[in-house]
């Protein structure tokens, strides 16, 4: 690992991506860095409402095409604006949304075919988006979170895991959504309008940033288990690549969907330093949450522990 404070080069930086059906995965991603900006972005084509297949796209679904078109638009935006280094905060959100909108609108123009399916149960080229953009500033580093749908951005530091984005689902409780798959209320799509939410946070370093589609966290029993999965993969690794492979194996053991996870961390001098900073948190998490749930698998206890955990987990969302 390299020290990334001066140049903003992340200390560690990887993307995990997997398909349930080979060649038909509906997730996509984009990751890149310059001397002053770094980005990790994930996109999850909405397979249910975007299941319509298009002959002009070799029979691929709207969900499959949408996530890839948006990741391509993310690439174009990042390079056209030099990672957003020349844009103010408002321009980052408005220009990125325009690139996403134009990408799915182009799909719609090329692939437009009559459909017998109408109504809210189907959308044209729908996808979630979760973009973590880190910029170097005169005073330090800022994190821009931009999202639509239920893919998420997380911060992981010595205090533990914190969700930074709010799911576009009618019931936004992170625990309840693991048990009841609520309908999305907002997503990038070619038909109708959509919102690209934008939140800017100053980063206290050292810290790690995670972007993930719901295939990474949505099949675990609690949000505490997702944090434990990441920390366990980290602590059992003897280096950055082992951490990456450990985490991939952990996700594959639980997921029932395509999955994509982007990880980047800043302000650590070495992989050993990353482990050292998070070691106490791993110990505390296991003692206070994971071990009690292993002894008592009741829903009552899980809910009780979630109420205790959620204050720290949602510390950036004011809940």
Secondary structure, DSSP 8 states (H G I E B T S, - for coil): ----TTT---SEEEEEEE-SSTT---EEEEEEE-SSEEEEEEEEB-TTTT--B-GGGTT-BHHHHHHHHHHHHHHHHHHHTGGGTTS-HHHHHHHHHHHHHHHHHHHHHHH----S--STT--SS-B-EEEEEEEE-SSSEEEEEEEESS-EEEEEETTEEEE-S--SBSS--TTGGGTS---BS--B-SSS----EEEEEE--SSEEEEEE-HHHHTTSSSHHHHHHHHHHHHHT-SSHHHHHHHHHHHHHHH-SS-EEEEEEEES-SSHHHHHHHHHHHHHHHIIIIIHHHHH---HHHHHHHHHHHHHHHTTTTT-
